[in-house]
Amino acid sequence: MATMSDIAREAGVSLSTVSYALSGKRAISSATRERINDAITRLSYHPHAGARALASQRAGTIGLAVPLAADVDAHVVMMFVRSLMRAAHETSNEILLIAGEDHAATARVLDEGKVDALVVMDVVEDDPRLPVLAGARRPVVLLGYPSQAHGIPRVDFDFEQASSLAVTELHRRGARRLVMIGSPSVTQTRHATYADRATRGFEQACEKLGLRARHVVHDHEVDSTGQLIRTLLAEERPEALVIHNESALAAIHRALTDEGISMPEDLQVVAIAPQETVRLGAVEYTAVEIPVEEIGRAAVTTATALIEGDGVVGDQLIAPTLNERDTTHRLP
């Protein structure tokens, strides 16, 4: 049976445009509407009966369970919140923020129909919310990638491949001794999925390439970043760093500068971080950038498809790319 996504592909328009055309929520040009109608005819599309029944009862709101944990970078969280708000606005939806740690409130918002779907951020392995959310009466989307999702669709950046890509590119540029400065210890201990996968990708890539590698955690708000950098340089000095700790990146940059380290001549560095965070002073870090806007859009698109009853919705794992800038050697 054809879905709204099939109609969008056939007509060469976005899923939201098809939704507007069917719901009448926004004006659509006659030419675009004609393409959509032609696609509907060719594919024999019939809206899902359950979706039609729910249409008159919709809240027009997507819930977003936002983490309040102390180890989560609030600035980065707000980047994701903004990306989902922009994507939701494009589909004529609003975003309702919910404290992610308040499990009872999250369940109540779903049960009472205050939202048409829920997106859950900061998912951990063996997340206690998942068995309950899997049985919710309204759709749920995970902004994270636990190994067991209980049938809930997952949307995330491929952090495992991101750190693997960083290692591979540093190896291509001559680095043989690597250190990864990872997420804070609390994040590692509670097994946030992005931290676990980034660490695994780093360790497996280094092992595969036969590199000498260490992984360290850094609680920069508690421990001295300067002391960490001095210790790393005084021990078996690394030839490259992979930094997956956005909130510590500026402090690491200052510490390297204070130690007189020139990048990339003395030390190559690749950050795994959003684009907004990788320019520090006159230096722009080579980075595997976390595509915040793309992730937010994918989460809202998945939630919208579920709300519309648009067939089977699968996981989305967004592939990484490396942007070469000031802190790594240029390849010939």
C-alpha positions as MATLAB code, in Angstrom:
seq = 'MATMSDIAREAGVSLSTVSYALSGKRAISSATRERINDAITRLSYHPHAGARALASQRAGTIGLAVPLAADVDAHVVMMFVRSLMRAAHETSNEILLIAGEDHAATARVLDEGKVDALVVMDVVEDDPRLPVLAGARRPVVLLGYPSQAHGIPRVDFDFEQASSLAVTELHRRGARRLVMIGSPSVTQTRHATYADRATRGFEQACEKLGLRARHVVHDHEVDSTGQLIRTLLAEERPEALVIHNESALAAIHRALTDEGISMPEDLQVVAIAPQETVRLGAVEYTAVEIPVEEIGRAAVTTATALIEGDGVVGDQLIAPTLNERDTTHRLP';
ca = [
       0.000    0.000    0.000;
       1.351    3.429   -0.975;
       2.316    5.868    1.788;
       2.644    9.646    1.999;
       6.408    9.216    1.642;
       5.828    7.366   -1.644;
       3.614   10.231   -2.852;
       6.294   12.779   -1.907;
       8.968   10.889   -3.850;
       6.709   10.378   -6.859;
       5.690   14.048   -6.987;
       9.193   15.345   -6.222;
       8.101   17.316   -3.143;
       8.695   17.124    0.611;
       6.627   15.006    2.983;
       5.373   18.184    4.682;
       4.103   19.546    1.346;
       2.075   16.367    0.790;
       0.725   16.718    4.333;
      -0.319   20.328    3.660;
      -2.020   19.346    0.405;
      -4.042   16.577    2.068;
      -4.930   18.489    5.233;
      -5.484   21.921    3.684;
      -3.444   23.510    6.492;
      -1.479   25.706    4.086;
      -1.925   27.052    0.586;
      -0.225   24.968   -2.107;
       0.378   26.197   -5.641;
      -1.921   24.733   -8.272;
       1.017   23.205  -10.142;
       2.323   21.460   -7.005;
      -1.154   20.285   -6.039;
      -1.647   18.858   -9.526;
       1.650   16.919   -9.274;
       0.596   15.532   -5.902;
      -2.866   14.566   -7.176;
      -1.326   12.857  -10.216;
       1.021   10.909   -7.915;
      -1.915    9.897   -5.714;
      -3.782    8.602   -8.759;
      -0.778    6.695  -10.148;
      -0.005    5.031   -6.810;
      -3.644    4.458   -5.777;
      -2.989    6.129   -2.429;
      -5.669    5.933    0.275;
      -5.071    7.693    3.628;
      -4.764    5.389    6.604;
      -8.193    5.008    8.236;
      -6.750    5.389   11.736;
      -4.940    8.552   10.722;
      -8.181   10.039    9.338;
      -9.992    9.225   12.564;
      -7.294   10.884   14.655;
      -7.042   13.963   12.451;
      -9.882   15.817   14.161;
      -8.475   15.013   17.616;
      -4.912   16.182   17.054;
      -3.177   18.592   19.373;
      -0.929   19.974   16.632;
       1.965   19.525   19.033;
       5.009   17.249   19.226;
       6.444   16.661   22.690;
      10.205   16.852   23.240;
      11.632   15.201   26.356;
      14.673   17.371   27.109;
      17.466   16.214   29.463;
      18.213   18.273   32.556;
      21.177   16.169   33.725;
      24.145   18.216   34.944;
      26.588   16.469   32.591;
      24.619   17.413   29.469;
      25.810   20.548   27.679;
      22.831   22.933   27.864;
      24.110   24.943   24.902;
      24.181   21.873   22.659;
      20.761   20.750   23.962;
      19.309   24.118   22.948;
      20.783   23.701   19.461;
      18.724   20.518   19.143;
      15.636   22.163   20.616;
      15.864   24.970   18.058;
      16.352   22.515   15.190;
      13.235   20.559   16.161;
      11.215   23.746   16.636;
      12.146   24.938   13.157;
      11.352   21.554   11.597;
       8.046   21.308   13.495;
       7.038   24.801   12.386;
       7.485   23.723    8.767;
       4.866   21.001    9.351;
       2.458   23.355   11.180;
       3.241   21.786   14.547;
       4.430   23.260   17.820;
       6.962   21.786   20.264;
       6.066   21.146   23.906;
       9.137   20.791   26.158;
       9.022   18.127   28.868;
      11.630   17.394   31.539;
      13.166   14.154   30.303;
      13.954   12.884   33.788;
      10.306   13.206   34.895;
       9.061    9.865   33.658;
       5.587   10.251   35.160;
       5.032   13.611   33.459;
       6.211   12.188   30.150;
       3.743    9.303   30.342;
       0.944   11.629   31.446;
       1.452   14.022   28.516;
       1.161   11.088   26.109;
      -1.831    9.500   27.842;
      -3.780   12.763   28.047;
      -3.291   13.516   24.347;
      -1.498   16.801   24.935;
       0.891   15.837   22.134;
       0.440   13.852   18.936;
       3.892   12.265   19.248;
       6.909   12.390   21.536;
      10.607   12.745   20.697;
      12.922   11.594   23.495;
      16.443   13.026   23.757;
      19.476   11.713   25.658;
      18.613    8.030   25.580;
      20.821    5.643   27.569;
      21.414    1.927   27.193;
      18.772   -0.060   29.113;
      16.783    3.179   29.412;
      14.007    2.499   31.959;
      11.565    4.649   29.980;
      11.590    2.489   26.873;
       9.336   -0.457   27.893;
       6.636    2.009   28.990;
       7.022    4.254   25.942;
       6.861    1.234   23.619;
       3.286    0.662   24.805;
       2.204    4.300   24.571;
      -1.028    5.134   22.746;
       0.738    7.783   20.662;
       3.925    7.566   18.579;
       7.362    7.891   20.145;
      10.689    8.611   18.418;
      14.087    8.177   20.088;
      16.764   10.796   19.487;
      19.433    8.256   20.354;
      20.413    4.738   19.366;
      20.149    2.133   22.144;
      20.860   -1.426   21.078;
      17.395   -2.465   22.288;
      14.743    0.065   21.299;
      11.645   -2.090   22.011;
      10.342   -1.380   18.527;
      10.486    2.436   18.866;
      11.992    4.193   15.814;
      15.499    5.605   16.406;
      17.010    8.721   14.835;
      20.597    9.735   15.482;
      24.018   10.652   14.175;
      26.337    7.682   13.650;
      28.742    8.468   16.491;
      30.518    5.118   16.170;
      31.397    5.823   12.552;
      32.191    9.448   13.419;
      35.033    8.551   15.774;
      36.164    5.765   13.451;
      36.343    8.308   10.618;
      38.351   10.708   12.810;
      40.876    7.940   13.586;
      41.119    6.842    9.962;
      41.737   10.383    8.711;
      44.372   11.074   11.383;
      46.085    7.807   10.474;
      46.113    8.882    6.803;
      47.835   12.076    7.938;
      50.617   10.201    9.716;
      49.394    9.962   13.322;
      50.269    6.703   15.097;
      49.738    7.624   18.774;
      46.234    8.868   19.524;
      44.304    9.998   22.585;
      40.538   10.447   22.695;
      39.221   12.968   25.222;
      35.704   11.695   25.705;
      32.526   12.678   27.463;
      32.454   13.378   31.233;
      32.634   10.405   33.585;
      28.960   10.698   34.586;
      27.932   10.507   30.927;
      30.098    7.421   30.456;
      28.810    5.810   33.664;
      25.153    6.229   32.797;
      25.909    4.907   29.281;
      24.465    7.692   27.164;
      24.299    6.008   23.769;
      26.246    8.717   21.919;
      29.168    8.427   24.357;
      29.248    4.615   24.298;
      29.170    4.466   20.511;
      31.812    7.172   20.029;
      34.159    5.388   22.444;
      33.577    2.027   20.755;
      34.255    3.456   17.309;
      37.519    5.034   18.470;
      38.810    1.892   20.175;
      37.854   -0.472   17.368;
      39.345    1.754   14.656;
      42.628    2.109   16.560;
      42.818   -1.641   17.119;
      42.109   -2.357   13.449;
      44.855    0.042   12.323;
      47.357   -1.112   14.965;
      47.598    2.337   16.594;
      48.735    3.116   20.127;
      45.693    4.687   21.685;
      44.203    5.823   24.964;
      40.731    6.991   25.919;
      40.358    9.455   28.791;
      37.275   11.049   30.310;
      37.370   14.676   31.348;
      35.138   16.498   33.834;
      36.443   19.925   32.923;
      34.082   21.765   35.290;
      35.622   19.852   38.206;
      39.129   18.868   37.108;
      41.861   21.074   35.685;
      41.959   20.964   31.900;
      45.454   22.416   32.024;
      46.643   19.566   34.229;
      45.036   17.006   31.922;
      46.866   18.413   28.884;
      50.175   18.651   30.756;
      49.818   15.025   31.865;
      49.025   13.833   28.334;
      52.026   15.706   26.922;
      54.379   14.513   29.662;
      53.503   10.832   29.266;
      53.845    9.036   25.941;
      53.185   12.135   23.922;
      50.296   11.674   21.466;
      50.573   12.743   17.862;
      46.871   13.456   17.630;
      43.763   14.062   19.732;
      40.162   13.151   19.030;
      37.900   15.338   21.179;
      34.312   14.262   21.791;
      33.447   16.659   24.598;
      31.883   19.848   23.205;
      31.634   21.618   26.547;
      35.382   21.125   27.190;
      36.611   22.086   23.715;
      37.241   25.758   24.521;
      39.089   24.860   27.736;
      41.232   22.291   25.889;
      42.034   24.891   23.248;
      43.203   27.367   25.934;
      45.287   24.679   27.648;
      47.025   23.699   24.403;
      47.730   27.371   23.678;
      49.131   27.879   27.197;
      51.494   24.936   26.629;
      52.748   26.475   23.400;
      51.297   23.700   21.233;
      50.988   24.602   17.567;
      48.367   22.755   15.568;
      48.843   20.795   13.389;
      52.663   21.013   13.521;
      53.006   19.779   17.132;
      49.705   17.998   17.480;
      46.850   17.166   15.120;
      43.315   17.487   16.499;
      39.893   16.399   15.256;
      36.745   17.433   17.130;
      33.432   15.586   17.031;
      31.082   18.477   17.654;
      28.444   20.775   16.155;
      29.724   23.279   13.623;
      28.847   26.200   15.933;
      31.407   25.070   18.526;
      34.530   24.365   16.458;
      35.777   27.908   15.773;
      37.862   29.175   18.711;
      39.516   32.527   18.200;
      41.451   32.447   14.955;
      41.538   28.635   14.877;
      38.867   26.541   13.195;
      39.115   22.879   14.159;
      39.040   20.020   11.715;
      35.830   18.300   12.705;
      33.434   15.476   12.164;
      30.482   17.793   12.605;
      27.314   16.700   14.375;
      24.564   17.782   11.930;
      22.118   19.212   14.458;
      19.674   20.625   11.889;
      19.560   17.388    9.907;
      18.998   15.297   13.042;
      16.175   17.545   14.237;
      14.514   17.493   10.820;
      14.776   13.695   10.634;
      13.194   13.307   14.090;
      10.251   15.549   13.181;
       9.799   13.877    9.786;
       9.695   10.474   11.487;
       7.224   11.703   14.104;
       5.034   13.261   11.388;
       5.009   10.038    9.382;
       3.925    8.109   12.487;
       1.193   10.633   13.271;
      -0.118   10.331    9.718;
      -0.149    6.527    9.957;
       2.268    6.470    7.050;
       3.116    2.770    6.884;
       6.204    1.249    8.498;
       8.745    3.815    9.744;
      12.315    2.625   10.218;
      15.437    3.862   11.984;
      17.601    6.664   10.602;
      21.330    6.770   11.330;
      22.948    9.816    9.743;
      26.393    9.191    8.244;
      29.388   11.358    9.232;
      31.703   13.447    7.072;
      35.001   15.130    7.998;
      35.590   18.833    7.324;
      39.312   19.537    7.060;
      40.400   22.860    8.521;
      43.302   24.290   10.588;
      44.184   21.519   13.035;
      45.196   18.637   10.748;
      47.786   18.261    7.999;
      46.578   18.719    4.463;
      46.665   15.637    2.311;
      48.530   16.000   -1.007;
];
